[in-house]
Each structure stands twice: as structure tokens, then as C-alpha cells.
Amino acid sequence: MGISSILFIVLIAVGFGFFAFNVRKVIANINLGRDKKINDRKGERWKVMTLVALGQKKMFHRPIPALLHLAIYLAFILTQVELVEIIIDGITGSHRIFQPYLGGFYKLIISIIEVLSVLALVATFAFLARRNLLKLPRFHKDEMTGWPKLDGNIILYLEILLVLFIFTMNGADEAIHIANGNESYGFAMSQWYGPFLFGGMDVETLHLFERIGWWGHLAIVLTFMNYLPYSKHFHIFLAFPNVWYSNLDAKGRLSNMEAVTNEVKMMFDPEVDPYAAPVEPVGEPQTFGVKDVTDLPWNSLLQAYTCTECGRCTSECPANQTGKLLSPRKIMMDTRDRMVELGDYKRKNGADKHDNKTLVHDYITEEELWACTSCNACVEACPVNIDPLSIIVDLRRYLVMEESKAPSELTGMFSNIENNGAPWQFAQADRLKWKDEN
């Protein structure tokens, strides 16, 4: 085994090892949330995951960006075939190890990769223009300054570099192949631009360019892979489990708190003794609603990591459109930022430790929460079935049931329901008087 193969193996081991280290941190952060069993309706979940995550069904509500995204998505998937070959070649010292075994099918696969790479390059420049030249409003909200803005551009720059390295590798290799007296590989793109760009060079120079493209391709992939856990683009991996575990109930159906539901059922049960001594609680007292990320179910934290920051939820939010402070995208970004901060704190200071911050108040304000109309527009708009509303509702529950905080309009309604059994300011007995007026 040569020095090149040894260096290659070390680089692969370090790259995948660091990625595994960061994935473990992500899993630990998600596990900060409450346990929640989601294993019902499996057939429906597989169907939804196939349509929404794999088929990108909800993306096509906006066809043009959907087609651009599809080009990048397909190029990313099929490029992994070439990456597998690069890894095997790097370990064994071979060159295009799959070609003799796959024959014409190999030519077809590489040709498709090259065509998709061209389409992905076009899409990448289009996305850069949308963000930085056209300046679509949803990419320039208050929460999209600083790192979120830079993050959205970095991944596009890496995509451009990756495609250029692929073209350099294939084009120079095509020129080498012909210079050695062989017929063209016959790949869709490189059979034309390879001889045109590299045809006049000597073989040593061609080998240099081919190696630059080969090593550059690998380096960008490893850089991209280890960048993902720090980026919104981790949704490439998490979109599938996130959609599988997403809420399948009808939009507008809010969850009930089991403890409160049981208490109400007991009130209406004639066999329950209202004067019996209450059952002593086991463990720590249960809190109502959500104060911090540790009160959220784990799948809500998975959703926070899966958020693509595309802003479709915010652009569809009627509260945001009328100038209110609420941005559903910011709710998910704040949840993720708080989860990462608390996870790092616990790893440094101990799993039983907790800093003095909370998700509500320190990250998300009361004004944002009460601006929400619970219309589910954000849930419907999300391409990967993220549910910001469930987090908003649970945070509001905490404010009302633990801190007794609610807008004055709601406080009056609560009092009327408690005293009159209705949201209005008159007794139940008076509610049907209108029927006797005629």
C-alpha cells in the first residue's frame, strides 16, 4: 500500500470520525426533550415520507424553485455513486474500478451525474441571485442576519466548487484516456469539453489536473459532510425521519394535556368521590406547558434541527404579514439555538446542571407568542412537515397555567368561562332568551 493510499485512509477516517462525533452531539441534544412514543399508523407514515421527503411534494407549490432544488437534490444523491468509487479507488489504488464491471451502465450513470451537475450549477447560481441580488423578502427578515445569511451562501459556494472539481476530474481524465490511444469514455459532457479544455496539454499536466479534481472532489465532500451538523442543511439527512415522525392529525386539531384531561373526566364521572384524598404524585411535579427545550417532546427538537430556514412558514404567516413580531421560522431557529446552547452547557458542567436561561422570555418573547392566530398556515407551508404551532401553543400554556400571564382580552374570556360557562359576559340561563323574542 502506497503513501497516497495511507494518507487517503487517514483522511477518510478523520473525516467520518469527526462527522460521527458531531452526529452524537446532535442526538444527545434531541434527547434533551421529553420522551414521546410515535409508532402508530406506520403505513401512512411511510407513504407521507415517500411523498413529502423523497418526492418533495410540498415544494412544488412553488414550481420554479422546486425544479431548481430538485436538480441539486438529484445531483447530490447520484454523485454519491461516484464518491463510493473514489473511496474504493483511494484505498486500493485503482482507477474507475466500477467501469470494467458495469460497462454501458457505468457510462449512463456518469453521464447522468454530469448532466445533473450542470443543472445543479445553474440552480446554484439562481439561488445565489435570489438571495443576494433579487433579495427575496423572506431571506431578509430580522432573524436572517449574521450567521443564518452567511450559512445560506456558504453551502452554495461549496456546491459550485464541488461541481468544478467534478468537471476538472472527468475532463482531464477524458483527455488522458484519449492521449493514451483509447476511445472516448463517452460521458455526456466530458467527452466534449474534456478535449476542448485539456486537449493541448502534456500527459503529466493532465494527470495533475485530474488529481486536483479527484482530491478536490473528496475534500469538498468531507468538508460539506462535517459542516452539515453546524448548518441548516442538516435537513438533507433529517428530513426523512422528521417527516416520518410528523403529526398526521388534521390541521387545527390541538393536543390536550393528559393531566388536565384526566382531571376534567373525573369531574364528570359520578362514581368519583370528590372528597377522596388525592393520589400522591410520584417524582417531580409535572409542569403545565413548556418553559424550556427540556419540556418539549423530542420530535419537536428534531424538527428544530430539520428546519431549512427557507422562510415559507413566515411568508405565509398572516401575523407576520401584518407587521407583528411573530416569525414561525424564528421560533424554530430559537428552539434549535437554545437546544444547542443547553446541550453544550450540560456536556461541560454535568447532565444534571441547568443554566439560568429558558426558551420562553430569554429566546422567545410573549409578544411573539400571543401574535399567533393558530391558523396553521406555517404548518401547511413547511416543505418537511415542521410544526411551529405546537411549540407556540405549549409555550403559551406555560405562560397562562404557570405564570398566570395572558393578554387582557383573554383574561376576560377566561373569567367568563369560569363564571358563566361561556366566553360571553352573561349567564348560561340567558343564552337562549333570544328564541322567545318572537
Secondary structure, DSSP 8 states (H G I E B T S, - for coil): --HHHHHHHHHHHHHHHHHHHHHHHHHHHHTTSB-----S-HHHHHHHIIIIIIS-GGGGGSHHHHHHHHHHHHHHHHHHHHHHHHHHHHHH--SSTTHHHHTHHHHHHHHHHHHHHHHHHHHHHHHHHHHHTS--GGGSSGGGSSHHHHHHHHHHHHHHHHHHHHHHHHHHHHHHHHHTT------TTHHHHHHHHHTTS-HHHHHHHHHHHHHHHHHHHHHHHHHGGGSGGGHHHHHHHHHHTS--S-TT-----HHHHHHHHHHT-TTS-TTS------SS---SS-SSGGGSBHHHHHHHHH-----HHHHH-HHHHTT-S--HHHHHHHHHHHHHHHHHHHHHH-TT---S--HHHHTB-HHHHHH-----HHHHH-TT---HHHHHHHHHHHHHHTS----HHHHHHHHHHHHHSSSSSS-GGGTTGGGG--
